[in-house]
Amino acid sequence: MTALRGAAVAGCGLAMALAGLRWLRVAQREHYLPGSAGRFALRWWRLDPFNLAGALLAGAGVVLAYWWPAAALVTAVIVAAGPPGLGLRGRSSPLAWTRRLRTLAGVVIALDMIGLVVGVLSGLGPLLAAALAFFVPLLVDLASAITGPFERAAAERHVSRARARLARVAPTVIAITGSYGKTGTKGYVAHLLGGSRTVLASPASFNNRAGLARAVNENLAEGTDVFVAEMGTYRPGEIAELCSWLLPEIAVITAIGPVHLERFGTEERIVEAKAEILEKAPMAVLNIDDPRLAALADGRREAGLGVRRVSAVDPAADVSVLSDDGGIILVVAGVEQARAPAGPHPGNVACAVAVALEAGIPIEEIVRRFGSLPGSPHRLEPGTGPGGFVVLDDTYNANPAGARAALQLLDKLAPAGGRRVVVTPGMVELGPSQRRENALFGRAAAQLADDLVVVGRTNRRALLHGARDRPAERPFDLVLVRHRPEAVAWVRQRLGPGDIVLYENDLPDHYP
């Protein structure tokens, strides 16, 4: 091998290592789903003409390396440095060297080494080295697919331990899923039951197989009466598998929406995946404000299965929590039971009250605790900024229904004559609806707020398109920033007492 060919192979090897750090971080943030690194690579390299030109030049270097080994060095430099904007270490989501990530990295390195050895032995070293560097995201996805079955087998040991602990402690299992509202409903259920029962709720967003098994193994103590399990899903069959060992006695679906639509394809498939939670549950709690959940409720009733219908708009439901001026009203079987200050999402509260009733909590106890329902961190959480302005923190995640509710609360809480600001990167994982939903949100924000601060590039075009559709005579400023800290600094410099800002969603920095 000539010195030039050796330098090309070595340079591409270094580029593979640096690119591997980037795309391993993306894979970790995306829950090691095969295809996620490649999907985000396309987003980043197609982000703007500069990034796209870099990708095309790097690809050309791969092809030309067959005849001209020095071209592989061009690919190596571009891959090592890019895509521009996606850092090696990460600001909001740094790489965590867990056991699973180390395993994944080992498989990626093995694939790289096999490719390099084949290249050297075949005389195609620069070509294959450049190709391996260019396609590191696909190698990470391949490694995720290879390690997936082994990771599931390894997790089975923890699931077996959790199954045994559940059998020994024998708590009532309450399972909660939905496109949104899962975590808030889980907190409301724990609060309503906590006055008379020993309750364990799955912590944070431990809502998958590994997380729920860990929650049981580490936290389910003897004497626990109720285990409240939040269940998420990225693909069909996940919730059914969870319910095969968690065995819910009460199953809840809070809402259906276009969240994770890019993974499921259609909202009908989302309904089917969420409905897996009902298959083994004697009792279901369903929010019938969504006609698809109403249909599921009707089907269970016709089949003679237990169901409680809840609503945030229909007082004739089994349980309804209705918005009223300055508060919410609890109605059970058509009879008003209690009132409380506004704040919690009425539909989620209705689900929690129905669960409490089904769990045998007396209505008097529910009413007593109804007025002290807890808030959820970063979910329309009110506060005060350093300059005395009002802050609405809704950064946990965002969906179309929640974003609309956030704007309504912004309008309601805005002091008279004060400045109104919306800070957002927009909403993600909405599939083909993402551009339209972000444009609608941008339009609604522009009609209500005085300033719209758009963070990042992921939804910038859609948000700006919507924001420009507003009354021309109304003063309004559009502000573009790259990262959330810049938006926070902008807000603190310009807002003071009597002003209000809504932070709607916050994306980790592996998003453009």
C-alpha positions in Angstrom: 0.0 0.0 0.0 1.4 3.4 -1.0 1.7 6.2 1.6 -1.2 8.1 0.0 -3.5 5.1 0.1 -2.5 4.4 3.7 -3.1 8.1 4.6 -6.5 7.9 3.0 -7.5 4.8 4.9 -6.2 6.2 8.2 -8.0 9.5 7.6 -11.2 7.8 7.0 -10.7 5.6 10.1 -10.4 8.8 12.2 -13.5 10.2 10.5 -15.4 7.0 11.3 -14.5 7.4 15.0 -15.7 11.0 15.2 -18.8 10.4 13.2 -19.5 7.4 15.3 -19.7 9.6 18.4 -22.3 11.8 16.7 -24.6 9.0 15.4 -24.3 6.8 18.5 -25.6 9.7 20.5 -28.5 10.1 18.1 -29.3 6.4 18.3 -29.2 6.6 22.1 -31.6 9.5 22.2 -33.9 7.7 19.8 -34.1 4.6 22.0 -31.8 2.5 19.7 -34.5 2.1 17.1 -33.0 0.8 13.8 -33.3 3.5 11.2 -33.2 6.5 13.5 -29.5 7.4 12.8 -30.1 7.3 9.1 -33.3 9.3 9.3 -31.6 12.1 11.3 -28.6 12.0 9.0 -30.9 12.9 6.1 -32.4 15.7 8.1 -29.1 17.2 8.9 -27.4 16.9 5.6 -30.4 18.3 3.7 -30.9 21.1 6.2 -29.6 23.9 4.0 -27.6 24.3 0.7 -24.3 24.4 2.6 -24.9 21.1 4.4 -26.3 19.5 1.2 -23.3 20.6 -0.8 -21.0 19.0 1.8 -22.9 15.7 1.6 -22.7 15.7 -2.2 -19.0 16.5 -2.1 -18.4 13.7 0.4 -20.4 11.3 -1.7 -18.4 12.3 -4.8 -15.2 11.6 -2.8 -16.3 8.1 -2.2 -16.8 7.5 -5.9 -13.6 9.2 -7.0 -11.6 7.3 -4.4 -11.7 4.3 -6.7 -9.4 6.1 -9.2 -7.9 8.8 -7.0 -7.2 7.8 -3.3 -6.7 11.4 -2.2 -10.5 11.9 -2.8 -11.1 9.7 0.2 -9.4 12.4 2.3 -12.0 14.9 1.1 -14.8 12.6 2.3 -12.9 12.0 5.6 -12.6 15.7 6.4 -16.3 16.4 5.6 -17.6 13.4 7.6 -15.3 14.2 10.6 -16.5 17.9 10.7 -20.2 17.4 9.8 -22.9 17.7 9.4 -22.5 21.4 10.6 -24.5 22.0 13.7 -24.6 18.5 15.1 -21.9 18.5 17.8 -19.8 15.6 19.0 -20.6 16.0 22.7 -24.0 17.5 22.7 -25.3 20.4 24.9 -28.7 19.2 26.0 -28.3 15.4 25.4 -24.7 14.3 26.0 -23.6 10.8 25.2 -23.9 8.4 28.2 -21.6 5.4 28.0 -24.1 2.9 29.3 -23.5 -0.9 29.0 -25.9 -0.9 26.0 -24.1 1.9 24.3 -20.7 0.3 24.8 -22.1 -2.9 23.2 -23.5 -1.0 20.3 -20.2 0.9 19.8 -18.3 -2.4 19.9 -20.5 -3.8 17.1 -20.0 -0.6 15.0 -16.2 -0.8 15.4 -16.3 -4.5 14.4 -18.2 -3.7 11.3 -15.8 -0.9 10.5 -12.8 -3.2 11.0 -14.2 -5.9 8.8 -14.8 -3.4 6.1 -11.3 -1.9 6.3 -9.6 -5.4 6.3 -11.6 -6.4 3.3 -10.7 -3.1 1.6 -7.0 -3.6 2.3 -6.9 -7.2 1.1 -8.9 -6.5 -2.0 -6.9 -3.4 -3.0 -9.9 -1.2 -2.6 -8.9 0.3 0.8 -9.5 4.0 0.1 -12.8 3.3 -1.6 -14.2 1.1 1.1 -12.8 3.3 3.9 -14.4 6.4 2.4 -17.7 4.5 1.9 -17.6 3.3 5.6 -17.0 6.8 6.8 -19.8 8.2 4.7 -22.3 5.6 5.8 -21.6 5.6 9.5 -25.2 6.4 10.4 -26.3 3.3 8.4 -23.7 1.2 10.2 -25.1 2.4 13.5 -28.6 1.4 12.4 -27.3 -2.0 11.3 -25.6 -2.5 14.7 -28.9 -1.5 16.4 -30.7 -4.2 14.4 -28.0 -6.8 15.2 -27.9 -6.1 18.9 -31.7 -5.7 19.3 -32.5 -9.4 19.9 -29.6 -9.8 22.3 -30.7 -6.7 24.3 -34.3 -8.1 24.5 -33.0 -11.4 25.7 -30.8 -9.7 28.3 -33.8 -7.6 29.5 -35.8 -10.8 29.9 -33.9 -11.5 33.1 -35.0 -8.2 34.6 -38.6 -8.9 33.4 -38.6 -12.3 35.1 -37.5 -10.7 38.3 -40.2 -8.1 38.0 -42.8 -10.7 37.3 -41.8 -12.6 40.4 -41.9 -9.5 42.6 -45.3 -8.5 41.2 -46.6 -12.0 42.1 -45.2 -11.8 45.6 -46.3 -8.2 46.4 -49.6 -8.6 44.5 -50.5 -4.9 44.0 -53.4 -3.7 41.9 -51.9 -2.7 38.6 -53.3 0.4 36.9 -51.9 0.8 33.3 -52.1 4.2 31.5 -51.4 4.9 27.9 -52.3 7.6 25.3 -50.8 9.8 22.7 -50.5 12.4 25.5 -51.6 13.0 29.0 -50.1 9.7 30.4 -47.7 11.2 32.9 -50.1 13.8 34.2 -52.9 11.3 34.6 -50.5 9.0 36.4 -49.8 11.7 38.9 -53.4 12.5 39.4 -54.2 8.8 40.0 -51.4 8.5 42.6 -52.7 11.6 44.3 -56.3 10.5 44.5 -55.4 7.0 45.8 -52.5 8.1 48.0 -54.7 9.2 50.9 -55.9 5.7 51.7 -53.6 3.3 49.8 -49.9 2.7 49.5 -49.2 3.7 45.9 -46.1 3.3 43.7 -46.2 5.2 40.3 -43.6 4.4 37.7 -41.0 7.2 37.9 -40.4 9.9 35.3 -41.0 8.5 31.9 -40.1 4.9 32.7 -42.7 3.7 30.3 -41.1 0.9 28.3 -40.2 -2.7 29.0 -36.8 -2.0 30.6 -38.0 1.0 32.5 -41.0 -0.6 34.0 -39.1 -3.7 35.0 -36.5 -1.5 36.7 -39.3 0.4 38.5 -40.7 -2.8 39.8 -37.4 -4.4 40.8 -36.0 -1.3 42.5 -39.1 0.4 44.0 -42.0 -2.1 44.5 -41.8 -2.7 48.3 -43.8 -5.2 50.4 -47.1 -3.8 51.4 -47.6 -1.7 48.2 -51.3 -1.7 47.4 -51.3 -0.1 43.9 -48.7 0.1 41.1 -49.5 2.8 38.5 -47.7 2.0 35.3 -47.3 4.5 32.4 -47.0 2.6 29.1 -45.6 4.1 26.0 -45.1 2.5 22.6 -43.1 3.0 19.4 -44.4 0.0 17.5 -47.3 -2.5 17.5 -47.1 -5.2 20.1 -45.1 -3.3 22.7 -48.0 -2.6 25.0 -49.4 -6.1 24.6 -46.0 -7.5 25.7 -46.0 -5.2 28.7 -49.5 -6.3 29.7 -48.4 -10.0 29.5 -46.5 -9.6 32.7 -47.9 -6.5 34.3 -51.5 -7.7 34.0 -53.5 -4.5 34.5 -56.8 -4.6 36.4 -57.7 -1.1 35.2 -56.5 0.1 31.8 -56.7 3.8 30.8 -56.4 5.5 27.4 -56.2 9.2 27.8 -56.2 10.5 24.2 -55.3 9.7 20.7 -53.4 12.1 18.5 -50.7 12.3 15.8 -47.8 11.9 18.2 -45.2 9.3 16.8 -47.1 9.4 13.5 -43.9 9.1 11.6 -43.3 5.7 13.2 -46.9 4.4 13.0 -47.9 5.9 9.6 -51.6 6.5 10.5 -53.6 7.4 13.5 -55.7 4.2 13.1 -52.5 2.2 13.7 -51.9 4.3 16.8 -55.4 3.5 18.1 -54.7 -0.2 17.5 -51.4 -0.1 19.3 -52.8 1.8 22.3 -55.9 -0.5 22.4 -53.6 -3.4 23.2 -53.7 -2.2 26.8 -57.4 -3.2 27.0 -57.0 -6.8 25.9 -56.5 -8.4 29.4 -57.9 -5.7 31.6 -61.3 -6.4 33.3 -62.0 -2.6 33.5 -61.2 0.1 31.0 -61.3 3.9 31.4 -61.7 5.7 28.1 -61.9 9.4 27.2 -64.9 9.4 24.8 -64.2 13.0 23.7 -62.2 11.2 20.9 -64.8 9.3 18.7 -62.3 6.5 18.2 -62.1 5.9 22.0 -65.9 6.3 22.2 -66.1 3.4 19.7 -63.8 1.3 21.8 -66.0 2.0 24.8 -69.2 1.1 22.9 -67.5 -2.2 21.8 -66.6 -3.2 25.3 -70.1 -2.4 26.6 -71.7 -4.5 23.8 -69.3 -7.4 24.7 -70.2 -7.2 28.4 -66.8 -5.9 29.4 -66.2 -3.3 32.1 -65.8 0.3 30.9 -66.0 3.8 32.4 -66.6 6.6 29.9 -65.0 9.9 30.8 -65.2 13.3 29.2 -64.1 16.9 29.5 -67.1 18.2 27.6 -70.0 15.8 28.1 -71.7 15.9 31.5 -73.6 12.7 30.7 -70.4 10.6 30.8 -69.8 8.3 33.7 -67.3 10.8 35.0 -66.8 14.3 33.5 -64.5 17.2 34.5 -65.8 20.4 32.9 -64.0 23.7 32.5 -65.8 26.6 34.1 -64.9 30.3 34.6 -61.9 30.2 36.9 -61.9 26.4 37.6 -63.0 22.9 36.9 -66.2 21.0 37.9 -66.3 17.3 38.8 -69.5 15.5 37.7 -70.1 11.9 38.5 -73.2 10.1 37.1 -74.7 13.5 36.2 -74.3 14.9 39.7 -71.9 17.7 40.5 -69.5 16.6 43.2 -66.7 19.3 43.6 -65.1 22.3 42.1 -61.4 23.2 42.0 -59.2 26.0 40.6 -58.2 25.7 36.9 -54.9 24.2 36.0 -55.0 20.5 35.6 -56.1 19.1 32.2 -59.8 18.2 32.7 -59.8 15.1 30.5 -56.8 13.7 32.4 -58.4 14.5 35.7 -61.6 12.7 34.6 -59.6 9.6 33.8 -58.0 9.7 37.2 -61.3 10.1 39.1 -62.8 7.2 37.2 -59.8 5.0 38.1 -60.1 6.0 41.8 -63.8 5.2 41.8 -63.1 1.8 40.2 -60.3 1.2 42.7 -62.9 1.6 45.5 -61.9 5.0 46.8 -65.0 6.6 48.4 -66.3 9.7 46.5 -65.9 11.7 49.7 -62.2 11.0 49.7 -61.9 11.8 46.0 -63.7 15.1 46.6 -61.4 15.9 49.6 -58.3 15.5 47.4 -59.8 16.9 44.2 -58.9 20.5 45.1 -55.2 19.7 45.7 -54.3 17.9 42.4 -50.6 18.2 41.7 -49.0 19.9 38.7 -46.6 18.2 36.5 -43.0 19.6 36.0 -42.6 21.4 32.6 -46.3 20.8 31.7 -47.8 24.3 31.6 -46.1 25.0 34.9 -46.4 28.6 35.9 -43.6 30.6 37.4 -41.9 34.0 37.6 -38.9 35.0 35.6 -35.9 37.0 37.0 -37.3 40.2 35.7 -40.7 39.7 37.3 -42.5 38.5 34.2 -44.8 35.4 34.1 -43.4 32.2 32.7 -45.5 29.3 31.4 -43.2 26.3 31.2 -44.7 23.7 28.7 -41.4 22.3 27.6 -41.8 18.6 28.5 -43.2 17.8 25.0 -45.8 19.2 22.7 -48.7 18.0 20.6 -51.4 19.9 18.7 -54.1 19.7 21.3 -51.7 20.6 24.2 -50.2 23.5 22.2 -53.6 25.0 21.6 -54.4 24.7 25.3 -51.1 26.4 26.1 -52.0 29.4 24.0 -55.4 29.6 25.6 -53.8 29.7 29.0 -51.3 32.3 27.8 -54.2 34.5 26.7 -56.1 33.9 30.0 -53.1 34.7 32.3 -51.6 37.6 30.3 -51.7 40.8 32.3 -53.6 43.7 30.7 -51.3 45.7 28.5 -48.4 43.4 29.0 -46.1 41.9 26.3 -46.9 38.3 25.2 -44.1 36.1 23.9 -44.1 32.5 22.6 -40.8 30.6 22.4 -40.9 27.3 20.5 -39.0 24.9 18.3 -42.4 23.5 17.1 -43.7 20.0 17.3 -42.1 16.8 16.0 -42.9 13.2 15.3 -46.2 14.2 13.6 -45.4 12.5 10.3 -47.1 14.0 7.2 -49.1 16.3 9.5 -46.0 18.0 11.0 -45.7 20.9 8.6 -49.4 21.6 8.7 -49.7 21.4 12.5 -46.7 23.7 13.0 -48.0 26.2 10.5 -51.4 26.3 12.3 -49.6 26.8 15.6 -47.5 29.5 14.2 -50.6 31.3 12.9 -52.4 31.0 16.2 -49.3 32.2 18.1 -48.9 35.2 15.8 -52.5 36.2 16.3 -52.2 36.1 20.1 -48.7 37.0 20.9 -46.5 40.1 20.4 -43.4 38.1 19.6 -42.7 34.6 18.3 -39.2 33.3 19.0 -38.5 30.3 16.8 -35.8 28.0 18.1 -33.7 25.8 15.7 -34.4 24.8 12.1 -36.5 21.7 12.4 -39.9 23.5 12.1 -38.7 27.0 11.2 -40.2 27.2 7.8 -43.6 25.9 8.8 -43.8 28.2 11.8 -42.8 31.2 9.8 -45.3 30.3 7.1 -48.1 30.2 9.6 -47.0 33.3 11.5 -47.1 35.5 8.4 -50.8 34.8 8.1 -51.9 37.5 10.6 -53.5 40.9 10.5 -51.1 43.3 8.8 -51.9 46.2 11.1 -51.0 44.4 14.3 -47.4 44.9 15.6 -45.6 41.6 15.7 -41.9 40.5 15.8 -40.5 37.2 14.5 -37.2 36.2 16.2 -35.0 33.4 14.9 -32.4 31.7 17.2 -30.3 28.6 16.9 -30.6 27.2 20.4 -32.9 27.6 23.5 -30.3 29.4 25.7 -30.3 32.2 23.1 -34.1 32.4 23.3 -34.0 32.5 27.1 -31.4 35.3 27.0 -33.5 37.3 24.5 -36.6 37.0 26.8 -34.7 38.1 29.9 -33.3 41.1 28.2 -36.7 42.4 27.0 -39.4 41.3 29.4 -40.3 42.7 32.8 -43.2 43.0 35.2 -46.6 42.7 33.5 -45.2 40.6 30.6 -45.7 36.9 30.0 -43.8 34.2 28.0 -44.8 30.7 27.0 -42.1 28.2 26.4 -43.8 25.6 24.2 -41.7 22.4 23.8 -38.0 21.9 24.0 -36.1 19.6 21.5 -32.8 17.9 22.4 -29.9 19.1 20.3 -29.8 16.1 18.0 -32.6 17.9 16.2 -31.6 20.6 13.8 
